[in-house]
Structure formats: C-alpha cells, structure tokens
Amino acid sequence: MAYRLPIRRPKSVVSNQRYPALTSALVAGSNLHRGGAKEFTRYFPVLHLLRLLNLYIDEVASTEERRALSRLVHRFGFGPRPGEFSQLLTLGLPAAIEFTLSRPQLDIPESIFSLHGIGDLGDQPAANNISRFVEYTNNKKFQLGKISSLWLSWMVEGENQLLERMTWFWHGHWATSYQKVDEPYVMFKQLLTMRKYALGNFSDFAASMIMDGALVYWLDGQRNTIKAPNENLSREMMELFTLGVNRYVEADVKESARVLTGYKVNKSSGIVTFVPTLHYSQPIKLLGSTQSFDAPSLARFLVAREDCAQFIAERIWYRFISSNAPLPASGFLQKSFTSRDLSVLIKSLLSDNSVIYNPSYSQVKSPVEWMVSSLRALSISLTSDLDVDFLFNRLDAMGQRPFFPPNVGGWPADEAWLSTSSAQNRLSTAQYLASRGDLSPISSVSRASRIDALADWLGIVGFSDRTKNALSGAVNDLPRLVTLALCSPEYVVNA
C-alpha cells in the first residue's frame, strides 16, 4: 500500500499549485540563485506580507513536513547552516526542492592546481638520494593535505550542496584509494571529474572514468595485455560501476578485458595513453552483441543497457533512501533515468511523496556526513583557527577519510556506522567542535526554548523525551548542550 501524503489544513496556503508565479519568483528564477542563503533572507519580507494578508497561516510545520525537509538537507546536502532549516520550513517542501535543484554549478578553474601547489611530482627519487627523496616525500605529504582540506572545505562551504553531496556519493561509487595510487595530483584530477559529472550525463561520466588515470591504475588496467589479460577493471566496470551483480557472465569479463588492452598510465601525471599496437582491435561478443570497442565506447555500451538504469537506481536508493527496503515496484526511478541524466533521476526521487514523506526510511550518517554537517551548523570554516589534521585523524579513527575508501566496493552504509567505538570518537570530536564553533544561535534564545531551538538549528525532526531529558540538564552549559545534541540519536540518525 502506498504511503499517503499527510494533509495539512491551514486557512489558506501559498503553494506551487496555487501560486506558481510567486514560487518561481521566490526560489526558481534564474537571477535569484546566486546569493546562497542570503536569497532566503532577501525575500522574507514577501512572506511576511503574505502572512499579513492571511495567505500563509500554517506557521507550524507538521512532523511529516519537518521529516521531509530534514531528509532534503541532510541526505541531498550536508545539513543546514544556522537559520536555513527554519527558512525552508517557511518556504515548504516543493519550493525547497526547487531551490535545491536550481543552484548554479560553479566550474573549478584550471588555475586551482598552481594556486594551491598541486602538480605532477614526477618519478620517486632513489632512496639513496636522501635530500631529493625527503623533499619529494614532504611535497607529496603537503599535496595530500592540500587536496584533502580543499575537498572538505567545498563540502562545508559549498553553495550547491546537492553537487557536493553527489560528488561524495560518486567517490564511494568509483571507489579509488590514495593508498595504492599514491599521487595527490592524480587523485585530485579524479575528484574534479566526479564534480563535473556528478549531476550530468552518466554515459559521458562513465566514458571519462574508464579513461581516468587513478581508476585505471587502482584496478591494474596498465597491467592488462593481450598475452596476459588482467580482468580487474573490466569486471568492476560491470559489477560495481554500471550493471551490478549477476547481470553478466564470466565470458563477458574476459571479452571486455580484451577491449581494455593497450591503455598505459603515467603514474605521476595520471595521463592515460592509448597504444594501438598493444590493443585487441578485433570484434568481441559481449552481452549478446558482437562488435569492436575501445574503452570509452565500451563504457557507453554498458551504460546504455536497461540493467544500468536498474543498477544506478538501486545504488542511489541504497545510499540516499534505505539500505534495507527495496526499490519501489512501480519502477519510477528507473524510468526517470532513460536519458541517463542524473539530475532528472534525483529530481524524480525528491519529488515522489511516497518516498520523501515515508517514515520508514531512516538512515545513519556516515562519519564524513556527520562531521561536515556539524561544521556547517557551527559555522566553522576550515580557513579559521582550526586543527585540520585533528579532523582527518578523527575521520581516520571513525573509519572514513576522503580519498581512502577501504576497497573497490567503497564504504559501508547506514547501521554499519553505529558502534561503541564510533560513538566515543563522535563525542570527542563534538567536544572539540563545540568549543570552537559559533553557539550564538542557541545562546541568543531563552533557556526554556533552547532544546526546540536546537532542533531547528540542526535541521532535525525533533528530540525524543529521553533525549530532551538528557539535554535539559545542560541548557546552562552551551558547549556541553551542543555536544550532546550533535551526538544525539536524532542527529546521528536522519529520521
């Protein structure tokens, strides 16, 4: 039985259906999306006027509406900044979704490499050349720290939170680890590719990734020869990246591995070079079709299959909605992906009321998602007086550091992150952040109102009676109160 949308009965409500022009002017106009959270504040007088005209009376959002908006900001972004959740509650879910989907995607300029000292370090010097070896090692360590802090800062401060969240998702999908690649420059180039296509066309995305130096090196593509085939890249391209388990046979792996011969990777630059004389150019029989391929056309061939639409829909559902419940039998998500446009797929998911309002689909935040949302709530910038190494050490301790997935399958999801050890690490991290963050959104309200204010500040549905009892004992100690809230079940688990 489909979940029924909760009915709200205000005297009169401004909605997309009744006032599409107004909603468009507020949140969807092409000129209104360049100021981030400031745009909300800029148009608040209009909303106040509507209240005075008795057109917007439903001041208190229902539990269902809070849950839906909480999912929007925490699963399709990294949580709200101070005040944003309250503003979204005022706008309502349809307008909030439109605002989220309409944020501009800013291109990363090529100058970012030279600006931050990120570049090709060349071959590793011989160990007996001590001074050169030490310089090389220090430069590599510096660049790894730089690309890590840059990425974390984009997650925390990015105006297009959906883009940031999708980029993080794709890092777990095309899971490639620095542990083996060992080249900051090459890993950073992969990150930029994932940002470029995060909400774009998946066929173009896959064609680019199969030629990505970090991925090819990670999966031993440079070792794949006609005489000694290496099947790692071909197998994972089908099983983990495009089709899924049991949607191909072993013969397909062997045949596609032939296609991927002749591609060589320069380890330090990540440049993939095609050597025709080393490539198997004869037609192959793959998934019932006989034809000739190169690497990009192989990727596009796989993505064009119906199994790919099923698989990507499954992965999006698993990571954003539920790791336990299956995809809805209606197939609405797969159908929305016929063009392989990722933005259309995400819009379809967000616009389905049976999904976004359904109370069954709770999810545990991963360590990165929890930390980034905490940094955003506390208005902590990575350019401020902050020990960034401490943050990455905490992420290491919690088992999830960017650029270091544990294997080609990526990180676990949902309840896998609930453990005594992770709880202890969250507590120590929350204490550190609460001691350095901006607590004025809570200090500025009365003690009696602080617990309710916490829920709006952090963008959660609400606290249970048990959690409220725990928080009530700390309303006079703001750092402790915030620490407890950040570690509460209601914040760690998105309802």
Secondary structure, 3 states (H helix, E strand, C coil): CCCCCCCCCCCCCCCCCCCHHHHHHHHHCCCCCCCCCHHHHHCHHHHHHHHHCCCCCCCCCCHHHHHHHHHHHHHCCCCCCCCHHHHHHHHCHHHHHHHHHCCCCCCCCCCHHHHCCCCCCCCCCCCCCHHHHHHHHHHHHHHHHHHHHHHHHHHHHCCCHHHHHHHHHHHHHCCCCHHHHCCHHHHHHHHHHHHHHCCCEHHHHHHHHCCCHHHHHHCCHHHCCCCCCCCHHHHHHHHHHHCCCCCCCHHHHHHHHHHCCCEEECCCCCCEEECHHHCCCCCEEECCEEECCCHHHHHHHHHCCHHHHHHHHHHHHHHHCCCCCCCCCCCHHHHCCCCCEHHHHHHHHHHCHHHHCCCCCCEECCHHHHHHHHHHHCCCCCCCCCCHHHHHHHHHHHCCCCCCCCCCCCCCCHHHHCCHHHHHHHHHHHHHHHCCCCCHHHHCCCHHHHHHHHHHHHCCCCCCHHHHHHHHCCCCCHHHHHHHHHCCHHHHEEC
